[in-house]
């Protein structure tokens, strides 16, 4: 398990989980904002960055790793989660595995309405497009979809080049096949689902589905695609802060 640790070790725990194809660096605008009050943990998912040597990717295995990490750090303090995209799916899987362990979670751009019809096409698609990952021009096109530019692009490009084709394939298959765990309705975790108005219909429908869970709500982010934490860090930080303070 590879993770970064920041902030006030006496404070409540706040775990940030990055999305697919990026790494812990995507939370650089969140860490200083929350460091004074929270004990911040920022793990690296399987097959990403310093873990690019991993042989595959599993939402369940990532969730189990996070729970093991938190078991080491938990001293009876409230634990909060914030995840983006497939990192948000990992958050939901953690809540599924430990429904009474977390105080709150911010679920950003999660897909929980499976698109299983697309899963068989992932492997041949990656076989054809994987060589493009080495191209800076192709990486810039992909990065723009996540609002990754300027100082973040080099980090994104380095992360992309390291990722194995098998990891990328399994990650996309897991992402498209993931469905809302049935036991979440009985969880004590407060859920906030965010989704951009420019995101796909499936992701918008997923946020609506999450908002129907007890103690949960969803918020549409105006004029936003897939990348709220990076594209609008100040607005994201304020929203997460209000959610953590139970003031929404």
C-alpha positions as CSV (number, residue, x, y, z in Angstrom):
1,X,0.0,0.0,0.0
2,X,1.4,3.4,-1.1
3,X,-0.1,6.5,0.4
4,X,0.8,10.1,1.4
5,X,-0.1,11.5,4.8
6,X,-0.7,15.1,5.8
7,X,-2.3,17.5,8.2
8,X,-3.4,17.3,11.8
9,X,-2.9,13.8,13.1
10,X,-5.2,14.6,16.1
11,X,-8.1,15.5,13.7
12,X,-10.7,13.4,12.1
13,X,-9.6,11.3,9.2
14,X,-10.2,12.4,5.6
15,X,-9.3,9.9,2.9
16,X,-9.0,11.2,-0.7
17,X,-9.1,8.6,-3.5
18,X,-8.0,9.6,-7.0
19,X,-9.6,8.7,-10.3
20,X,-8.4,6.4,-13.1
21,X,-5.4,7.5,-15.1
22,X,-4.3,10.1,-12.5
23,X,-2.7,9.8,-9.1
24,X,-2.5,11.4,-5.6
25,X,-1.3,14.6,-7.3
26,X,-4.9,15.4,-8.4
27,X,-5.7,16.4,-4.7
28,X,-2.9,19.0,-4.4
29,X,-5.4,21.8,-4.2
30,X,-7.4,20.1,-1.5
31,X,-4.5,19.0,0.9
32,X,-3.5,22.5,2.1
33,X,-7.2,23.6,2.5
34,X,-8.1,20.7,4.9
35,X,-4.7,20.1,6.6
36,X,-5.3,22.3,9.6
37,X,-8.3,20.4,10.8
38,X,-8.0,16.9,9.3
39,X,-5.7,13.9,9.3
40,X,-5.4,13.5,5.5
41,X,-4.6,10.2,3.8
42,X,-4.1,10.1,0.0
43,X,-3.4,6.5,-1.3
44,X,-2.4,5.4,-4.8
45,X,-4.7,3.0,-6.5
46,X,-3.4,-0.3,-8.1
47,X,-1.5,0.1,-11.3
48,X,-1.0,3.9,-11.0
49,X,2.1,6.0,-10.5
50,X,4.5,4.3,-8.1
51,X,2.3,1.2,-8.3
52,X,2.5,0.9,-12.1
53,X,4.3,-2.5,-11.6
54,X,1.0,-4.0,-10.3
55,X,-0.4,-6.7,-12.5
56,X,-4.0,-5.7,-12.6
57,X,-6.8,-3.6,-11.1
58,X,-9.8,-4.5,-8.9
59,X,-12.3,-2.1,-7.2
60,X,-12.8,-4.7,-4.4
61,X,-9.1,-5.2,-3.8
62,X,-8.5,-1.5,-3.7
63,X,-11.3,-1.1,-1.2
64,X,-9.9,-3.9,1.0
65,X,-6.5,-2.2,1.0
66,X,-8.0,1.1,2.1
67,X,-9.9,-0.5,4.9
68,X,-6.7,-2.2,6.1
69,X,-4.9,1.1,6.0
70,X,-7.7,2.8,8.0
71,X,-7.7,0.0,10.5
72,X,-4.1,1.0,11.3
73,X,-5.0,4.7,11.6
74,X,-8.4,4.6,13.3
75,X,-8.3,5.6,16.9
76,X,-12.0,6.0,17.4
77,X,-12.1,9.2,15.3
78,X,-14.8,9.9,12.6
79,X,-13.6,8.9,9.1
80,X,-14.6,10.7,6.0
81,X,-14.2,9.7,2.3
82,X,-13.8,11.7,-0.9
83,X,-13.4,9.9,-4.2
84,X,-13.5,10.9,-7.8
85,X,-14.7,8.7,-10.7
86,X,-13.4,5.1,-10.2
87,X,-12.0,6.4,-6.8
88,X,-15.6,7.2,-5.9
89,X,-16.6,3.6,-6.8
90,X,-13.9,2.4,-4.5
91,X,-15.4,4.6,-1.8
92,X,-18.8,3.0,-2.3
93,X,-17.2,-0.5,-2.2
94,X,-15.6,0.4,1.1
95,X,-19.0,1.5,2.5
96,X,-20.4,-1.8,1.2
97,X,-17.8,-3.8,3.0
98,X,-18.0,-1.7,6.2
99,X,-21.4,0.0,6.2
100,X,-21.2,1.5,9.7
101,X,-17.5,2.4,9.7
102,X,-17.6,5.8,8.0
103,X,-19.2,9.1,9.0
104,X,-19.6,10.7,5.6
105,X,-18.5,10.4,2.0
106,X,-18.4,12.7,-1.0
107,X,-18.9,10.7,-4.2
108,X,-17.8,12.6,-7.3
109,X,-18.8,11.5,-10.8
110,X,-19.4,7.9,-9.9
111,X,-20.9,5.4,-12.4
112,X,-23.2,3.0,-10.5
113,X,-25.6,2.1,-13.4
114,X,-23.5,-0.6,-15.2
115,X,-22.8,-0.5,-18.9
116,X,-22.0,-4.2,-19.2
117,X,-22.8,-4.3,-22.9
118,X,-19.6,-2.2,-23.5
119,X,-17.3,-4.4,-21.4
120,X,-16.5,-7.0,-24.1
121,X,-15.3,-4.2,-26.4
122,X,-12.7,-2.8,-23.9
123,X,-9.9,-5.3,-24.5
124,X,-9.8,-4.9,-28.3
125,X,-10.2,-1.2,-28.0
126,X,-7.2,-0.9,-25.7
127,X,-5.2,-3.3,-27.9
128,X,-5.6,-0.8,-30.8
129,X,-5.3,2.5,-28.8
130,X,-2.7,1.7,-26.2
131,X,0.3,2.7,-28.3
132,X,-1.2,6.2,-28.4
133,X,-0.6,6.6,-24.7
134,X,3.1,7.3,-25.4
135,X,2.0,10.3,-27.5
136,X,2.1,13.8,-25.8
137,X,-0.5,15.0,-28.3
138,X,-2.9,12.2,-27.5
139,X,-2.3,12.7,-23.8
140,X,-3.2,16.4,-24.0
141,X,-6.5,15.5,-25.7
142,X,-7.2,13.0,-22.9
143,X,-6.1,15.4,-20.2
144,X,-8.4,18.1,-21.4
145,X,-11.4,15.8,-20.7
146,X,-10.3,15.8,-17.0
147,X,-9.5,19.5,-16.9
148,X,-5.8,18.6,-16.4
149,X,-3.6,21.2,-17.9
150,X,-0.7,23.6,-17.0
151,X,1.4,22.3,-14.1
152,X,-0.7,19.1,-13.9
153,X,-0.2,17.9,-17.4
154,X,3.4,16.6,-16.9
155,X,2.2,14.6,-13.9
156,X,-0.7,13.2,-15.9
157,X,1.5,12.3,-18.9
158,X,4.1,10.5,-16.6
159,X,1.3,8.6,-14.9
160,X,-0.3,7.6,-18.2
161,X,3.0,6.4,-19.8
162,X,3.6,4.1,-16.8
163,X,0.3,2.3,-16.8
164,X,0.2,-1.2,-18.3
165,X,-2.3,-2.1,-20.9
166,X,-3.6,-4.9,-18.7
167,X,-4.2,-2.5,-15.8
168,X,-6.0,-0.1,-18.1
169,X,-8.2,-2.8,-19.5
170,X,-9.2,-4.2,-16.2
171,X,-9.8,-0.7,-14.7
172,X,-12.2,0.2,-17.6
173,X,-14.0,-3.1,-17.4
174,X,-14.4,-2.7,-13.6
175,X,-15.6,0.8,-14.0
176,X,-18.3,0.0,-16.6
177,X,-19.5,-3.1,-14.8
178,X,-19.8,-1.6,-11.4
179,X,-23.3,-1.4,-9.9
180,X,-24.7,0.1,-6.7
181,X,-24.2,-2.3,-3.8
182,X,-27.6,-3.4,-2.4
183,X,-26.7,-2.9,1.3
184,X,-25.9,0.8,1.0
185,X,-29.5,1.7,1.9
186,X,-28.8,0.3,5.4
187,X,-25.4,2.1,5.8
188,X,-25.0,4.9,8.4
189,X,-22.7,6.8,6.1
190,X,-24.0,10.2,4.9
191,X,-23.5,10.4,1.1
192,X,-23.1,13.5,-1.1
193,X,-23.1,12.7,-4.8
194,X,-21.8,15.4,-7.2
195,X,-22.1,15.4,-11.0
196,X,-21.4,18.0,-13.7
197,X,-24.1,19.2,-16.0
198,X,-21.9,18.3,-18.9
199,X,-21.3,14.7,-17.8
200,X,-22.8,11.6,-19.5
201,X,-26.4,10.6,-18.9
202,X,-25.3,7.4,-17.1
203,X,-23.2,9.4,-14.6
204,X,-26.1,11.9,-14.0
205,X,-28.5,9.0,-13.5
206,X,-26.0,7.4,-11.1
207,X,-25.9,10.5,-8.9
208,X,-29.7,10.6,-8.9
209,X,-29.8,6.9,-7.8
210,X,-27.3,7.6,-5.0
211,X,-29.4,10.6,-3.8
212,X,-32.3,8.2,-3.1
213,X,-30.4,6.4,-0.4
214,X,-31.3,7.4,3.2
215,X,-29.3,10.4,4.5
216,X,-28.0,11.1,1.0
217,X,-28.3,13.9,-1.5
218,X,-26.9,15.0,-4.9
219,X,-25.7,18.3,-6.3
220,X,-25.4,19.2,-10.0
221,X,-22.3,21.3,-10.7
222,X,-23.2,23.9,-13.4
223,X,-21.3,23.9,-16.7
224,X,-19.0,21.2,-15.5
225,X,-17.8,18.0,-17.1
226,X,-15.8,15.1,-15.6
227,X,-13.2,16.7,-13.3
228,X,-14.8,19.0,-10.6
229,X,-12.0,18.7,-8.0
230,X,-9.3,19.7,-10.5
231,X,-11.3,22.2,-12.6
232,X,-12.9,24.2,-9.7
233,X,-10.8,23.4,-6.6
234,X,-12.0,26.3,-4.6
235,X,-15.7,25.5,-5.2
236,X,-15.0,21.8,-4.5
237,X,-13.2,22.6,-1.2
238,X,-16.0,24.9,0.0
239,X,-18.7,22.3,-0.9
240,X,-16.8,19.4,0.8
241,X,-16.1,21.6,3.9
242,X,-19.8,22.3,4.2
243,X,-20.6,18.6,3.8
244,X,-18.1,17.7,6.5
245,X,-19.6,20.2,8.8
246,X,-23.1,18.9,8.1
247,X,-24.2,22.4,6.9
248,X,-25.6,21.7,3.5
